[in-house]
Amino acid sequence: MNELYKMTAHQVKEGNFNKAILAVGSCEAHGQHIAEGCDTLVSYRLSKQIADKVEGMLVLPPIMVGYSGHYDSFPFSLTLSYDTTTQVVYDMLESCIRQGIDEIFIMNGHDGNIAPIEIASRKIKEVYPDAKIAALTQWWVAAGDLLPEGTFEVWGGLGHAGEGETSIAYYLFGEWCEPDQATSVVPDLPEYLDVKWDFSELTNTAQTGDATKATAEKGKMMNDAIVEYVVKALKELDDRQWKFK
């Protein structure tokens, strides 16, 4: 047992947990073909697999809604403000520290949460300098880098509900997907500039990339690569007591 919301206080005490993992997700349209809670489902299920392989790791309840204002053009987006998202992440981290766990890994599942996670983590370090915080803020980019070249057919597998994200959704919760509704929309964006878009400027299907190329087999490869990488990284951090010099 390592999922906090399923455990009794007695089980938590007996578990001797010394670190925690926090999944941060969202609830918004993912094309027409993936469950709206995709980002929460993926980040939480990855977190559970990681915790099962890392001794002493407690799986915190996921943050199920983040900042999704840029997806608000499509139904049915739920969003917190940037300030609220930042404060929720901060409060979750601080709760862990007050309970005696100050080694925390954040598994982010959603692009809109990247800035709030950065700000919340920096603020925590200012108040609790001994806290140890690490995050994987873009698992979808990491997975593409970790897998063999040529795994993905279009746009490096990227995109919102694109080839990569759709693949891992098919693998982890295919029963909540509608593959026949998958589309392909690859926007024409400048290579090095970070354009601040509203999602309706990029697509009319709530999806970018090529979801029609997605398969559960590719999703399993992504899942396994991320879990293996994070588990290895966390064990190495533990071995050197989170010291960097």
N, C-alpha and C positions, 0 to 999 in steps of 0.2 A: 504493500500500500504506500503510495506516494502522492496521490492527488488530494490536496488539502480539503476541497469541498466535499469529499466523500468520507473523510476520516473523523473519528472522535478525538477529543482533546487528549485522551489517554493514548491513543495510537500515535498521535503527533509527538507526544512526549517520549514514548518508547522508541520512536523512529530515529532519535539522535541525529536529526537533520542539521547540517552546518552550512548548507547552501540552498539557493532557491532558483527556480526558473520561471520567468513571467512571459506569457504569450500576449502580444498586443495585436488586436485585429480590427475589423470594421464590419459594417453591414451596409452593402450598396450593390447596385447592379453590376454583375460580372457577365457582360454580354447578355444574351438571351438564354444561355445554356448552362450556367453554373450557379449553384446555390449562392444566395446573397451573402451568407456568412462565410464565404470561401476563405477570406483572410484569417478569420478567427479559427476556423476548422483546421486549416493547414498549420498555422503557427502552434496551435495547442497540441495537435497530434504529433508534430515533430518534437515538441517539448516533452511530451510523455515518453516517446521513444528514447530521447536523449537521457532523461532522468532515470530510466530503467537501466542504463549502462554506466551511470556515474554515481558512485557511492555517496550517500548522504544528501541527495538532492531532492528537495520538496517541490512539487509542481503546484504553483499558485493558480487560483482561478483566473481564467483569461479576462482581459479587458476586451469586451465584445463590440464596443463602438468607439471609433476614434474620430479623427478629423477627415471628413469626406465632403466638404463643401464644394470641391471642384468636380464632384460627380453628381451634384444635386439636380442636374438636368434630366436625369433618368430615374425611373421608379425602381425600387423604393429606397432611396438613400436616407439613412439616419446619420446624423453628424453631431459631434460635440464641437465647441469652438476650439481654436488653437490653445487658448489659455486654459480652458477646462481640461483638454486632453493632457496638456503638460502637468497640470495640478494632479490629475488622477494618477498618472505615472509616478509623479513625485510621492504622492501619499502612499501608494503601494510599496514603493522602495523604502520609504521611511518606516512603514509598518513592520516590514521585515527586520529592519535594523533594530527597532525598539524591542522586537521579540527575540533578538539575539542572533539573527542571521545577517551577516554583512557581506557575504559573497553571493552576488546575484547576477544571473545571466538573463538578458532580455532577448526573446525571439520575436522579432517584428514581422508582421505579415502584410503590411500596408504602406504604400508610399507616403500617404498623408501624415503618418505618425513619425516619420524620420526626424523632422525638426523638433517636435515636442519631446521625443525621447532624448535627443541631444541636450536640450535645455534642462529637462528634469534631472538628467544624470549629472550634468555640470553643477547644478544647484545643490544636489545631494552631496557631491564631493566637497563643495565649499563648507557645508555644515558638518559633514561627517567625513573628514579626510581619510580615515582609515577604512572606509567602505571600499569594497572591491566590486566594480561594476563592469561588465562587458556586454556587448550587444552584437547580434547579427541583424543589421537593419534592412538588408536587401538579400534575402535568401535566394531570390530568383536570379540575381546577377551572379552570386556565388556558385549556384548550381551549374549555370552555363559555363563558368570558368573551370569547374572541377570535372566536368564530363568531357569525354573525347570530342575533339573537333569533328564536326559533321553530324553530331547527334541530332541537332535541330535543323530543319529545312528552310525556315523563313525567319529573317530578322533576328537570328541568333536565339530563337525561342522566346524572345521578349514580347512585351505587350501586356496590357490589362486584359486578363482572360485570354491571353494569346496561347501560342503553342505550348510553352513551358507550364504556365499556371494551369491551363486546362488539363494538361497531361497529369499533373500531380493531383488535381481534383478528381480526375477519372480513376486514379489509383486509390486515393484515400477515401473518397465518398462518391463513387460512381452512381450510387442509387439516388443521389440528389442532383443529378445532372441530366440534361437533355441534349445529347450529341447531335441530334437532327436539327437543332437550332443554332449550331456553331456557324460563325461567319469569319471572313478574312478582310481586315481593314488595316493597311499599313500606311500610316501618315507620312508625309514628306517633311521631315524636320531637319534643321541644320545639324551637322555632325557634332560640333563642339559647343554649341550654344545651348543653354538651359532655358528653353522657352516656357514662360509661365502661362500655361493654357487652362482654359475650362474644357472639360472633357468633350463637350458638345462641339468644340472647334476641331476635334480630331476624328470623330466618328459619329455615325447616326445609329449605331447598333449597341452602344455601351461596351464596345470591345475593340481592342487594337491588336495587331499581330495576326497570325493565321491559326485560329483555333481548329480549322478543319484538318490540320496536320497532327493534332494531338493524339496520343495513345497512352493507355495505362502503363504500357511497358516503359515508355520514356519517363512517365511519372514515378515509377518505382526506382529507376536509375537516379532521378533527382532526389527522391526521398532518402535513399541509401547513402548517396554522396554527402548530403547535408548532415545527416545523423553521424556518419563516420567522422567527418571533419570536425564537427563541434565537440563530440565526445573526446576525440584526440586532443583538441586544443584545451579543453577544460582540464583534462588530466595533466597536461603539461603545465598549465598554470598552477595547479595544485602542487605538483612536484617541486616547483620553484617558489612556492608560497606567494604567488602573484607579485613577485619582484621582477623588475625590469632592468636592473643594472647590477 
